[in-house]
């Protein structure tokens, strides 16, 4: 690929916008009659022009990139710009005027990759390397290419309070976390990934703001009491002033895929986004982001525990109407329960063995395990029929940040299940017609945990630890006397907890981990040769499943090329007899299979000749 140098800049309606010889400052603050601008190093405060619609703005000559500023409210309170492009000294300090044109992109010809080619690798920038920066992460991109990864999903980077956080407590929608580097460093990472043929998706949070550093409530009706969320009042998507709030979030989504050239977004917990408007904010976000990037492959992913098929529908031309795919927790839960035997917490819905296999077949073949039926755990109906969706509308995995981190010690599945079981699970999900996602370090069976971590002010540490212990009571370890006690959880506010999650790259030199890496590379190679070429044209209503035993299933898919792909899987410690005759050419065998029998933890894939 030949690259030419270009610049990218998204014209912002909010915040500080650099002009030729000046900077325009603009803030939506309907709660304030007046706003003043404070420039670092200048004694004089400058009055912003107040408009009746709640906007305040001023254009200041001579203010250049790198200038630091704050806003001063009528009561004398000084706040950073809530829509700042960068906070060099964290969320409570000065905002910086940024010139996005300073970065020279080399990916002018990059248009992304088709969704069918996606093999996703989820990572957390702060723990992906020892340095925990975007620049350091660039050095590991060749490892991902060698592994066969085609897409990186970066956990949230919106600036949060303190030195470390998972990222879901972001306070600044437009400012990348300063601990990870400057905006130019984020762009360098994306640019380097594109140079290697890697897509990069960004995890964004539009269902709440972090508890520290969000100054929007001081100046605007960002929240509404019409709705509530696990974090307090809901974001105001449908109450008075909602039009600007909606535009703020839409602008943030467009900003990341335009100015930073991300190839898509993953929207966190959209089931917690409450909106009674005629047109839901999720619909508007998808439409506006796609319209702003019409000539690229752009992929939008949701996390949605309500399993709503409506957001994943396709056009007659098989293109997503709104969102490309959804994280499929049902597949994770069912495979995890099979390998570990856990049947509480997340996995209580799959306690019944006979029903579990039926749910497994449905989730692998159709996407959702529950499609408008009662989930035992909460006693409520969940899900919509998903059989009409193509398998590529779902992202499957056996580990992610939530399912590892929401355990007492943040243990990975290789510590919870035996090797044969884990290798069987990998042989299932990496070759599924659903889109696979790995969690960082999974490919070499990293022994590093990934516990929850969150830096908070000292006076709140006890409350956060207590809240964490309470939250863990909804996990699989709480009701199992053989598991660690929730009161023994590592303290998420300690820097040592954060440091413990940093990947152990040196272990790649050990034979045990090298063997795991070879196992993953082999399966990904098979996916690229046998599965991906058959995904284009794959439609809904193309799969069928049969229950072969208590933990054994046969799944068939009519692929986009017309060939039949079959999965014979026995996820049990005992052999499964009575298996139907194997049809087609063997693509991969994990374990043992002979006429009519699948061995323990055995997975066989075939494709029609």
C-alpha positions in Angstrom: 0.0 0.0 0.0 1.3 3.4 -0.9 0.8 6.2 1.6 0.7 9.9 1.3 0.7 12.4 4.1 -2.6 14.1 5.0 -4.2 15.9 7.9 -7.6 15.4 9.5 -9.6 17.8 11.6 -13.2 17.6 12.7 -14.9 21.0 13.0 -16.2 21.2 16.5 -19.4 22.9 17.5 -18.3 22.6 21.2 -15.1 23.6 23.0 -12.0 25.4 21.7 -11.6 25.5 17.9 -8.3 26.8 16.5 -8.6 29.3 13.7 -5.9 30.8 11.5 -4.7 33.5 14.0 -7.2 33.0 16.9 -9.1 30.4 18.9 -12.8 30.3 19.3 -14.1 29.2 22.7 -17.7 28.0 23.0 -19.6 26.3 25.9 -23.2 25.4 26.3 -24.1 26.7 29.8 -27.8 27.5 30.1 -27.5 27.4 33.9 -25.1 30.4 33.9 -26.0 34.0 33.1 -22.3 34.7 32.4 -19.1 32.8 31.7 -15.5 34.1 31.7 -12.4 32.7 30.1 -9.2 32.4 32.1 -6.0 31.9 30.1 -3.0 30.5 32.0 -0.4 33.2 32.4 -2.9 36.0 31.8 -4.3 38.1 34.7 -7.3 39.4 32.8 -10.5 37.4 32.6 -12.3 37.6 29.3 -16.1 37.7 29.1 -17.8 35.3 26.8 -20.8 36.5 24.8 -24.0 35.0 26.3 -26.9 34.1 24.0 -30.5 33.4 24.9 -30.2 29.7 23.9 -27.6 29.0 26.6 -24.5 29.3 24.4 -21.5 31.4 25.5 -18.7 32.1 23.1 -15.7 34.3 22.4 -12.9 34.4 19.8 -9.5 35.5 21.1 -6.7 36.7 18.8 -3.2 35.3 19.3 -4.2 32.2 21.3 -2.3 29.3 19.7 -2.1 25.5 20.1 -0.8 24.5 23.5 -2.5 27.4 25.3 -4.1 26.4 28.6 -7.5 27.7 29.7 -10.4 27.3 32.2 -13.9 28.7 32.4 -14.9 30.8 35.4 -18.6 30.6 36.6 -20.6 33.4 38.1 -19.9 32.2 41.6 -16.1 32.2 41.0 -15.8 28.5 40.5 -13.1 27.6 37.9 -13.8 24.6 35.7 -12.0 22.9 32.8 -13.7 22.9 29.5 -16.2 20.0 29.7 -15.7 19.4 25.9 -11.9 19.8 26.0 -9.8 18.0 23.4 -7.0 17.4 26.0 -6.4 17.6 29.7 -2.6 17.4 30.2 -2.9 17.5 34.0 -6.0 15.4 34.5 -9.7 16.1 34.6 -9.8 18.9 37.3 -7.0 21.0 35.8 -6.3 23.2 32.8 -7.7 22.4 29.3 -5.4 22.6 26.3 -6.0 24.2 22.9 -5.2 21.4 20.4 -4.4 21.7 16.7 -5.5 18.4 15.2 -3.8 19.4 11.9 -0.3 19.0 13.5 -0.4 15.2 13.0 0.5 14.0 9.5 -1.5 10.9 8.7 0.0 8.3 6.3 -3.1 6.2 5.7 -4.8 8.3 2.9 -5.7 5.1 1.0 -7.1 3.2 4.0 -10.8 2.4 3.7 -11.0 -0.2 6.4 -11.9 -3.9 5.9 -15.2 -5.7 5.4 -16.8 -6.8 8.6 -16.6 -10.5 7.6 -12.8 -10.3 7.9 -12.9 -9.1 11.5 -11.0 -11.1 14.1 -11.1 -8.7 17.1 -8.5 -8.3 19.9 -9.8 -6.4 22.9 -7.1 -4.5 24.9 -6.7 -2.0 27.7 -4.0 0.5 26.8 -2.8 1.0 30.4 -2.1 -2.6 30.9 -1.3 -3.9 27.4 2.3 -2.9 27.9 4.4 -2.1 31.0 4.6 1.5 29.9 0.8 1.7 29.4 0.9 4.2 26.6 -0.3 4.3 23.0 3.3 4.8 21.8 4.4 1.6 23.6 1.5 -0.3 22.2 2.7 0.4 18.6 5.6 -2.0 19.3 3.2 -4.9 19.9 1.2 -4.5 16.7 3.4 -6.8 14.7 2.6 -9.5 17.3 -1.1 -9.1 16.5 -0.5 -9.3 12.8 1.5 -12.5 13.2 -1.3 -13.9 15.3 -3.8 -13.2 12.5 -5.8 -10.4 14.2 -7.5 -8.0 11.8 -9.2 -5.6 14.3 -8.2 -4.1 17.6 -10.9 -2.9 20.1 -9.5 -0.4 22.6 -11.2 -0.1 25.9 -12.5 3.4 26.7 -9.9 6.2 26.6 -12.2 9.2 27.5 -10.2 11.1 30.2 -11.0 9.9 33.7 -10.0 10.9 37.2 -6.6 9.7 38.5 -3.8 7.4 37.3 -5.7 4.3 36.3 -9.2 3.0 35.5 -10.9 0.5 33.2 -12.1 3.5 31.3 -15.8 3.3 32.0 -15.7 6.3 34.4 -14.8 8.8 31.6 -15.6 12.4 32.4 -14.5 14.1 29.2 -16.1 12.8 26.0 -13.5 14.4 23.6 -10.2 14.2 25.5 -8.1 11.1 25.4 -6.7 9.9 28.8 -3.5 11.8 29.4 -1.8 8.9 31.2 -1.9 7.0 27.8 -0.3 9.9 25.9 -1.3 13.0 23.9 -3.9 13.1 21.1 -1.1 12.8 18.6 -0.1 9.5 20.3 -3.5 8.0 19.8 -3.4 9.0 16.1 0.0 7.5 15.8 -1.3 4.2 17.1 -4.3 4.2 14.7 -2.0 5.2 11.8 0.5 2.4 12.6 -2.3 -0.1 12.9 -3.7 0.9 9.5 -0.2 0.6 8.0 -0.3 -3.1 9.1 -3.9 -3.7 7.8 -5.4 -3.6 11.2 -8.8 -2.0 11.9 -9.1 -0.1 15.2 -12.4 0.2 17.1 -13.0 2.4 20.2 -15.1 1.5 23.1 -17.3 4.6 24.0 -19.6 5.2 27.0 -22.8 7.1 26.3 -24.9 5.7 29.2 -23.3 7.7 32.1 -20.3 9.9 33.1 -17.7 9.1 35.6 -18.3 10.5 39.2 -15.2 12.7 39.2 -14.3 15.4 36.7 -17.7 15.8 34.9 -18.5 19.5 35.1 -21.4 19.4 32.7 -24.0 19.4 35.5 -22.6 22.7 36.8 -23.5 24.4 33.6 -26.2 22.4 31.8 -29.1 20.0 32.1 -27.0 17.0 31.2 -29.0 14.7 33.5 -32.7 14.1 33.9 -34.8 12.7 36.7 -37.2 11.2 34.2 -34.9 8.2 34.0 -32.4 6.5 36.3 -29.4 4.3 35.7 -27.1 2.2 37.9 -25.0 5.3 38.2 -27.8 7.7 39.2 -29.9 10.0 37.1 -30.1 9.2 33.4 -28.5 11.3 30.7 -30.9 13.7 29.3 -31.8 12.4 25.9 -35.5 13.3 26.0 -36.2 16.1 28.5 -35.8 19.9 28.3 -32.5 20.8 26.6 -32.1 17.3 25.2 -31.5 18.6 21.7 -28.0 19.9 22.6 -27.3 16.9 24.9 -28.0 14.6 22.0 -25.9 16.7 19.7 -23.0 16.5 22.2 -23.0 12.7 22.2 -23.5 12.5 18.4 -20.6 14.9 17.9 -18.4 12.8 20.2 -19.1 9.7 18.2 -18.4 11.4 14.9 -15.3 13.1 16.3 -13.5 9.8 17.2 -14.1 8.1 13.8 -13.3 11.3 11.9 -10.5 13.2 13.6 -8.8 10.0 15.0 -9.8 7.8 12.1 -11.1 4.9 14.2 -12.8 2.2 12.1 -15.8 1.9 14.3 -17.2 2.1 17.8 -18.3 -0.3 20.5 -21.1 1.3 22.5 -21.1 0.2 26.2 -24.3 -1.1 27.8 -26.8 0.5 25.5 -29.6 -1.1 27.5 -28.9 1.6 30.1 -29.5 4.4 27.6 -33.1 5.6 28.3 -34.8 7.7 25.6 -38.5 8.1 25.0 -38.0 10.5 22.0 -39.7 9.7 18.8 -36.3 8.8 17.4 -34.1 7.0 19.8 -30.6 8.4 20.3 -29.1 5.1 19.2 -30.7 5.4 15.9 -29.4 8.9 15.4 -25.9 8.0 16.4 -25.7 5.2 13.9 -27.2 7.3 11.1 -25.0 10.3 11.7 -21.7 8.4 12.1 -22.3 6.4 8.9 -23.3 9.5 7.0 -20.1 11.3 8.1 -18.0 8.4 6.7 -19.7 7.3 3.5 -16.7 5.9 1.7 -15.3 3.7 4.4 -16.0 0.3 6.0 -17.4 1.5 9.3 -18.5 -0.9 12.0 -20.7 -0.1 15.0 -21.0 -2.7 17.8 -23.3 -2.7 20.9 -23.3 -4.3 24.2 -27.0 -4.9 25.1 -28.1 -7.3 27.9 -31.7 -6.9 26.7 -30.8 -8.8 23.5 -32.8 -6.5 21.2 -32.8 -7.8 17.6 -34.2 -4.4 16.4 -30.8 -2.7 16.5 -29.1 -5.5 14.4 -31.5 -5.7 11.5 -30.3 -5.8 7.9 -31.5 -4.1 4.7 -32.5 -6.2 1.7 -28.9 -5.7 0.6 -27.6 -7.4 3.8 -26.2 -4.1 5.2 -26.8 -3.1 8.8 -29.7 -0.7 9.2 -28.3 0.6 12.5 -25.6 -1.5 14.2 -23.2 -4.1 12.7 -23.1 -6.5 15.6 -23.6 -7.2 19.3 -21.4 -8.8 21.9 -22.9 -12.2 22.5 -22.8 -12.8 26.3 -25.0 -15.8 25.9 -22.4 -17.7 24.0 -19.7 -16.7 26.5 -21.9 -17.8 29.5 -22.8 -21.1 28.0 -19.3 -22.1 27.0 -17.9 -20.9 30.3 -20.4 -22.8 32.3 -19.7 -25.9 30.3 -15.9 -25.7 30.9 -16.0 -24.6 34.6 -19.2 -26.1 35.9 -20.1 -22.7 37.4 -23.9 -22.3 37.8 -24.4 -19.2 39.9 -24.1 -15.5 39.3 -23.9 -14.9 35.5 -24.4 -18.6 34.9 -27.5 -19.2 37.0 -29.6 -19.0 33.8 -27.9 -22.1 32.6 -28.0 -24.3 35.7 -30.3 -26.9 34.2 -28.1 -29.3 32.2 -30.9 -30.4 29.8 -32.0 -26.9 29.1 -28.4 -25.6 28.9 -27.6 -27.7 25.9 -30.7 -26.5 24.1 -29.7 -22.9 24.9 -26.2 -23.6 23.7 -27.5 -24.9 20.4 -29.7 -21.9 20.0 -27.0 -19.3 20.9 -24.5 -20.9 18.5 -27.0 -21.2 15.7 -29.2 -18.2 16.1 -27.4 -15.7 18.3 -29.5 -15.2 21.5 -30.1 -18.1 23.9 -33.2 -16.3 25.2 -35.5 -14.8 22.6 -38.4 -13.4 24.5 -38.4 -16.1 27.2 -38.1 -15.9 31.0 -34.5 -15.9 32.3 -34.5 -17.8 35.6 -32.0 -15.5 37.3 -34.1 -12.4 37.2 -37.5 -13.9 36.4 -38.1 -11.6 33.5 -38.5 -11.9 29.8 -35.4 -11.1 27.8 -34.5 -11.0 24.2 -36.2 -10.8 20.8 -36.2 -13.5 18.1 -32.8 -13.4 16.4 -33.0 -16.4 14.0 -33.5 -14.0 11.1 -30.1 -12.3 11.7 -26.9 -13.5 10.0 -24.4 -15.1 12.3 -22.1 -12.1 11.6 -24.5 -9.9 13.6 -22.9 -11.4 16.8 -19.4 -11.1 18.4 -18.5 -14.3 20.3 -15.7 -14.8 22.9 -14.7 -16.9 25.9 -13.0 -14.0 27.7 -13.5 -10.3 27.9 -12.7 -7.5 30.4 -16.1 -7.9 32.2 -16.1 -11.7 32.5 -12.5 -11.8 33.8 -12.6 -8.6 35.8 -15.8 -9.3 37.6 -14.3 -12.0 39.7 -12.8 -11.7 43.1 -9.2 -11.9 41.8 -9.8 -11.3 38.1 -8.9 -14.8 37.1 -8.7 -15.9 33.5 -10.4 -19.1 32.2 -7.2 -21.0 32.0 -7.0 -20.9 35.8 -10.6 -22.1 36.1 -10.8 -24.9 33.6 -8.6 -27.7 32.3 -6.5 -27.4 29.2 -8.6 -29.7 27.1 -11.8 -27.8 28.0 -10.3 -24.4 27.1 -8.9 -25.7 23.8 -12.3 -27.1 22.9 -13.9 -23.7 23.6 -11.4 -22.0 21.4 -12.0 -24.4 18.6 -15.7 -23.6 18.8 -15.7 -19.8 19.0 -12.7 -19.1 16.7 -14.3 -21.0 13.9 -17.9 -19.9 14.4 -19.6 -17.9 11.6 -20.1 -15.3 14.4 -17.2 -12.8 14.6 -14.6 -13.9 17.2 -13.0 -11.6 19.8 -9.9 -12.4 22.0 -9.0 -10.6 25.2 -5.4 -9.4 25.4 -3.0 -12.1 26.5 -5.5 -14.9 25.9 -3.6 -16.2 22.9 -0.7 -17.3 25.1 -2.8 -18.2 28.2 -1.4 -15.3 30.1 -1.3 -15.9 33.9 -1.8 -12.3 34.7 -5.2 -11.5 36.2 -7.3 -8.6 35.0 -9.0 -7.4 38.2 -11.2 -4.3 38.4 -9.2 -1.2 39.2 -10.1 2.4 39.7 -8.2 5.3 41.1 -10.3 7.5 43.4 -9.8 10.3 45.9 -8.5 9.0 49.2 -11.7 9.8 51.1 -13.7 7.6 48.8 -11.5 4.5 48.8 -13.4 2.6 51.6 -16.7 3.3 49.8 -15.4 2.0 46.5 -14.0 -1.1 48.0 -17.3 -1.7 49.9 -19.3 -1.1 46.7 -17.0 -3.6 44.8 -17.7 -6.3 47.4 -21.4 -5.7 47.1 -21.2 -5.9 43.3 -19.4 -9.2 43.5 -22.3 -10.7 45.3 -23.9 -11.0 41.8 -21.0 -13.0 40.4 -20.5 -16.8 40.3 -18.1 -16.9 43.2 -20.5 -15.5 45.9 -22.7 -18.6 46.4 -20.0 -21.2 45.9 -18.2 -22.1 49.2 -15.3 -23.5 47.2 -14.7 -20.0 45.6 -12.9 -17.0 47.1 -15.0 -14.9 49.5 -16.1 -11.5 48.0 -14.6 -9.8 51.1 -11.2 -11.0 50.0 -11.3 -9.2 46.7 -8.3 -7.2 45.8 -8.6 -3.5 46.5 -9.4 -1.8 43.2 -8.1 1.6 44.4 -4.5 0.4 44.9 -1.9 1.0 42.2 -0.6 -2.5 42.9 -4.0 -3.9 41.7 -3.5 -1.9 38.4 0.1 -3.1 38.1 -0.9 -6.7 38.5 -3.0 -6.6 35.4 -0.1 -5.5 33.1 0.6 -8.2 30.5 3.5 -10.6 31.1 5.0 -10.5 27.6 8.2 -12.2 28.8 6.2 -15.4 29.2 5.9 -15.7 25.5 9.4 -17.2 25.6 8.2 -20.1 27.8 7.2 -23.3 25.9 3.9 -23.6 27.6 2.8 -20.2 26.4 4.4 -20.6 23.0 2.3 -23.8 22.6 -0.9 -21.9 23.3 0.1 -19.2 20.9 0.6 -21.8 18.2 -2.8 -23.3 19.0 -4.5 -19.9 18.4 -2.5 -19.1 15.3 -3.5 -22.5 13.8 -7.2 -21.9 14.5 -7.1 -18.3 13.1 -5.3 -19.5 10.0 -8.1 -22.1 9.5 -10.7 -19.4 10.0 -9.1 -17.2 7.3 -8.9 -20.1 4.8 -12.2 -21.9 5.5 -14.7 -19.6 7.3 -14.1 -16.0 6.2 -14.4 -16.6 2.5 -17.8 -18.2 3.1 -19.2 -15.3 5.2 -20.1 -12.8 2.5 -23.7 -13.4 1.6 -24.5 -15.3 4.8 -28.2 -14.7 5.7 -30.5 -15.2 8.6 -32.6 -18.4 8.9 -29.5 -20.3 7.6 -28.7 -22.4 10.7 -30.1 -25.5 12.3 -29.1 -27.2 15.6 -29.6 -30.7 17.0 -29.0 -31.8 20.6 -26.8 -34.9 20.7 -26.5 -35.3 24.5 -26.3 -33.5 27.8 -23.4 -31.4 26.5 -23.1 -32.2 22.9 -24.6 -30.4 19.9 -24.5 -30.5 16.1 -24.9 -27.1 14.3 -25.3 -26.6 10.6 -25.0 -23.4 8.6 -25.8 -22.7 5.0 -22.9 -20.4 4.2 -22.8 -17.5 1.8 -21.1 -19.6 -0.9 -23.9 -22.2 -0.6 -21.8 -24.8 1.2 -22.9 -26.4 4.5 -20.6 -25.8 7.5 -21.1 -28.2 10.4 -20.0 -28.2 14.0 -20.0 -31.4 16.1 -19.1 -30.5 19.7 -19.0 -32.5 22.9 -18.2 -30.2 25.8 -18.1 -32.9 28.5 -15.6 -35.1 30.4 -17.2 -38.2 29.0 -17.4 -39.4 25.4 -20.7 -38.9 23.4 -22.0 -41.8 21.4 -24.9 -41.8 18.9 -23.3 -39.0 16.9 -24.8 -38.7 13.4 -22.5 -39.7 10.5 -19.9 -37.1 9.7 -20.7 -35.3 6.5 -18.2 -33.3 4.4 -14.5 -32.6 4.5 -12.9 -32.3 7.9 -11.7 -28.8 8.5 -10.5 -29.1 12.1 -10.6 -31.7 14.8 -9.9 -30.8 18.4 -9.8 -34.0 20.5 -11.1 -37.3 19.2 -13.8 -38.4 16.8 -14.7 -41.7 15.1 -17.8 -43.2 13.6 -20.7 -42.3 15.9 -18.5 -41.1 18.8 -17.1 -37.8 20.0 -14.4 -38.0 22.6 -14.3 -35.8 25.8 -13.9 -32.1 25.0 -13.9 -32.8 21.3 -14.8 -30.4 18.5 -15.1 -31.3 14.8 -15.7 -28.9 12.0 -16.6 -30.0 8.5 -17.6 -28.3 5.3 -19.6 -29.7 2.4 -17.5 -30.9 -0.5 
